[in-house]
């Protein structure tokens, strides 16, 4: 493989090593050896099979390179401008619009670093119902006073 930047499609992912293989349709389906997938800010999210990626190949001609990651395109749209969005896969994501932080996942667990406080598998609807019951009790107490 010559040096340079190429666009390819993820064909396999090894999540234990962080390596991926990329296929190049414009080269009759030629597939790379396992290449490292770049991390940014020490984050690693394995790319999905068939995701389009940018690959930088080294100029020494040995076929080695590094996969820089996915890019926005018609099959991978950027989303809402002005909103920080982090997709974790499986439907889970985080959105922040500068005012509100939205965490969406099947289960949410919040823990302090000291380990003293932990909230797990809570549902906001349950908390809101409990708050409503407490509000009604408080209103009843206020009427008696």
VOPAGU-2260 file (C-alpha; in pm, 1 decimal, decimal comma):
REM VOPAGU-2260
SITE   aa  ch    i         X         Y         Z
SITE  UNK   A    0       0,0       0,0       0,0
SITE  UNK   A    1     141,4     339,2     -98,8
SITE  UNK   A    2     171,9     620,4     153,1
SITE  UNK   A    3    -103,9     877,0     177,2
SITE  UNK   A    4    -454,2     928,1     306,3
SITE  UNK   A    5    -727,2     695,3     184,6
SITE  UNK   A    6   -1096,2     640,5     250,6
SITE  UNK   A    7   -1203,9     286,4     327,0
SITE  UNK   A    8   -1466,2      77,8     500,3
SITE  UNK   A    9   -1417,3    -109,1     829,0
SITE  UNK   A   10   -1422,0    -482,4     760,7
SITE  UNK   A   11   -1323,2    -621,5    1103,3
SITE  UNK   A   12   -1264,6    -495,5    1456,7
SITE  UNK   A   13   -1049,8    -650,0    1730,6
SITE  UNK   A   14   -1171,0    -473,2    2046,4
SITE  UNK   A   15    -903,9    -635,0    2265,1
SITE  UNK   A   16    -613,7    -485,2    2070,6
SITE  UNK   A   17    -783,2    -174,3    1927,8
SITE  UNK   A   18    -693,2    -287,1    1577,1
SITE  UNK   A   19    -914,8    -284,5    1268,9
SITE  UNK   A   20    -900,9    -399,0     907,5
SITE  UNK   A   21   -1015,6    -173,6     624,9
SITE  UNK   A   22   -1135,3    -270,4     280,0
SITE  UNK   A   23   -1085,4     -43,2     -22,0
SITE  UNK   A   24   -1364,1     -81,1    -278,2
SITE  UNK   A   25   -1168,8     127,9    -531,6
SITE  UNK   A   26    -892,1    -136,4    -517,0
SITE  UNK   A   27   -1113,8    -433,8    -600,0
SITE  UNK   A   28   -1192,0    -509,4    -235,3
SITE  UNK   A   29    -829,3    -512,2    -118,1
SITE  UNK   A   30    -822,5    -545,4     262,4
SITE  UNK   A   31    -550,6    -411,8     491,1
SITE  UNK   A   32    -376,7    -605,8     762,7
SITE  UNK   A   33    -487,4    -514,0    1115,4
SITE  UNK   A   34    -414,8    -143,6    1170,9
SITE  UNK   A   35    -427,6      58,8    1493,4
SITE  UNK   A   36    -736,6     274,6    1543,9
SITE  UNK   A   37    -642,5     623,7    1666,7
SITE  UNK   A   38    -761,0     746,4    2005,1
SITE  UNK   A   39    -830,3    1104,6    2094,2
SITE  UNK   A   40    -828,5    1218,4    2456,7
SITE  UNK   A   41    -770,7     857,6    2568,1
SITE  UNK   A   42   -1117,4     756,0    2448,2
SITE  UNK   A   43   -1179,4     442,4    2249,8
SITE  UNK   A   44   -1502,4     355,5    2080,2
SITE  UNK   A   45   -1469,8      73,8    1833,2
SITE  UNK   A   46   -1596,4     167,8    1488,2
SITE  UNK   A   47   -1890,8     -20,4    1345,4
SITE  UNK   A   48   -1838,5    -273,3    1067,1
SITE  UNK   A   49   -1897,7     -96,9     730,9
SITE  UNK   A   50   -1826,0     249,6     878,2
SITE  UNK   A   51   -1638,0     479,3     640,3
SITE  UNK   A   52   -1297,5     581,9     781,6
SITE  UNK   A   53    -989,2     785,0     696,5
SITE  UNK   A   54    -664,4     587,8     688,5
SITE  UNK   A   55    -313,7     734,4     679,6
SITE  UNK   A   56     -60,5     493,9     526,6
SITE  UNK   A   57     310,6     534,6     589,7
SITE  UNK   A   58     530,3     621,7     293,9
SITE  UNK   A   59     777,4     336,6     347,8
SITE  UNK   A   60     557,6     102,1     143,5
SITE  UNK   A   61     522,0    -170,4     407,2
SITE  UNK   A   62     141,7    -138,1     422,6
SITE  UNK   A   63     141,1      -2,6     774,9
SITE  UNK   A   64     -71,6     291,2     873,7
SITE  UNK   A   65    -320,2     419,0    1126,4
SITE  UNK   A   66    -696,6     454,0    1102,2
SITE  UNK   A   67    -788,1     808,8    1202,0
SITE  UNK   A   68   -1156,3     737,5    1246,8
SITE  UNK   A   69   -1496,1     799,1    1100,6
SITE  UNK   A   70   -1608,8    1121,3     939,3
SITE  UNK   A   71   -1942,1    1294,0     886,2
SITE  UNK   A   72   -2121,7    1195,1     568,3
SITE  UNK   A   73   -2471,8    1119,9     440,6
SITE  UNK   A   74   -2472,8     782,8     621,2
SITE  UNK   A   75   -2319,1     930,6     937,8
SITE  UNK   A   76   -2475,0    1279,3     979,8
SITE  UNK   A   77   -2329,9    1528,0    1228,8
SITE  UNK   A   78   -2655,3    1588,9    1418,8
SITE  UNK   A   79   -2751,9    1912,3    1591,4
SITE  UNK   A   80   -2516,8    2209,7    1547,8
SITE  UNK   A   81   -2424,3    2367,4    1882,3
SITE  UNK   A   82   -2491,7    2048,3    2079,5
SITE  UNK   A   83   -2206,6    1835,6    2212,5
SITE  UNK   A   84   -2307,7    1478,3    2134,4
SITE  UNK   A   85   -2128,8    1162,3    2241,3
SITE  UNK   A   86   -2269,1     837,1    2104,1
SITE  UNK   A   87   -2174,8     529,1    2306,2
SITE  UNK   A   88   -2350,1     275,2    2083,5
SITE  UNK   A   89   -2644,2      53,9    2170,2
SITE  UNK   A   90   -2871,4     358,1    2175,1
SITE  UNK   A   91   -2685,0     522,9    2466,2
SITE  UNK   A   92   -2568,1     882,0    2426,1
SITE  UNK   A   93   -2487,0    1207,1    2601,0
SITE  UNK   A   94   -2598,3    1552,4    2479,2
SITE  UNK   A   95   -2503,7    1893,8    2619,0
SITE  UNK   A   96   -2641,1    2216,1    2472,9
SITE  UNK   A   97   -2455,6    2457,8    2703,4
SITE  UNK   A   98   -2735,9    2449,8    2959,2
SITE  UNK   A   99   -2883,9    2101,2    2988,7
SITE  UNK   A  100   -2701,3    1770,6    3013,1
SITE  UNK   A  101   -2899,3    1474,2    2882,0
SITE  UNK   A  102   -2779,8    1121,9    2956,1
SITE  UNK   A  103   -2969,1     848,7    2773,8
SITE  UNK   A  104   -2908,4     480,7    2840,3
SITE  UNK   A  105   -3102,3     169,4    2927,8
SITE  UNK   A  106   -2954,1     185,7    3279,1
SITE  UNK   A  107   -2777,3     475,4    3450,9
SITE  UNK   A  108   -2541,2     447,1    3745,4
SITE  UNK   A  109   -2387,3     746,3    3921,2
SITE  UNK   A  110   -2113,9     694,8    4181,5
SITE  UNK   A  111   -1885,2     928,1    4374,6
SITE  UNK   A  112   -1510,5     872,8    4352,7
SITE  UNK   A  113   -1499,0     812,9    4728,3
SITE  UNK   A  114   -1751,1     532,3    4689,4
SITE  UNK   A  115   -1969,3     678,6    4964,8
SITE  UNK   A  116   -2261,5     767,3    4741,3
SITE  UNK   A  117   -2403,2     564,4    4459,5
SITE  UNK   A  118   -2724,9     578,3    4263,8
SITE  UNK   A  119   -2801,3     285,5    4040,3
SITE  UNK   A  120   -3089,9     188,8    3816,5
SITE  UNK   A  121   -3297,8     486,1    3921,9
SITE  UNK   A  122   -3580,1     609,1    3706,7
SITE  UNK   A  123   -3662,6     977,1    3696,0
SITE  UNK   A  124   -4035,1     896,8    3668,7
SITE  UNK   A  125   -4019,3     706,1    4000,4
SITE  UNK   A  126   -3836,8     994,0    4168,6
SITE  UNK   A  127   -4090,7    1244,1    4033,8
SITE  UNK   A  128   -4380,5    1032,1    4163,4
SITE  UNK   A  129   -4219,3    1015,1    4507,6
SITE  UNK   A  130   -4167,1    1391,7    4505,8
SITE  UNK   A  131   -4533,0    1441,3    4414,3
SITE  UNK   A  132   -4641,4    1224,1    4710,6
SITE  UNK   A  133   -4417,5    1425,3    4942,9
SITE  UNK   A  134   -4555,7    1750,7    4803,3
SITE  UNK   A  135   -4913,1    1636,8    4872,3
SITE  UNK   A  136   -4820,2    1534,6    5227,6
SITE  UNK   A  137   -4657,5    1873,0    5284,7
SITE  UNK   A  138   -4966,7    2051,0    5153,7
SITE  UNK   A  139   -5183,9    1844,8    5391,7
SITE  UNK   A  140   -4959,8    1937,2    5685,6
SITE  UNK   A  141   -4970,9    2305,3    5587,0
SITE  UNK   A  142   -5354,8    2294,1    5582,8
SITE  UNK   A  143   -5360,5    2155,1    5936,7
SITE  UNK   A  144   -5131,4    2430,7    6059,7
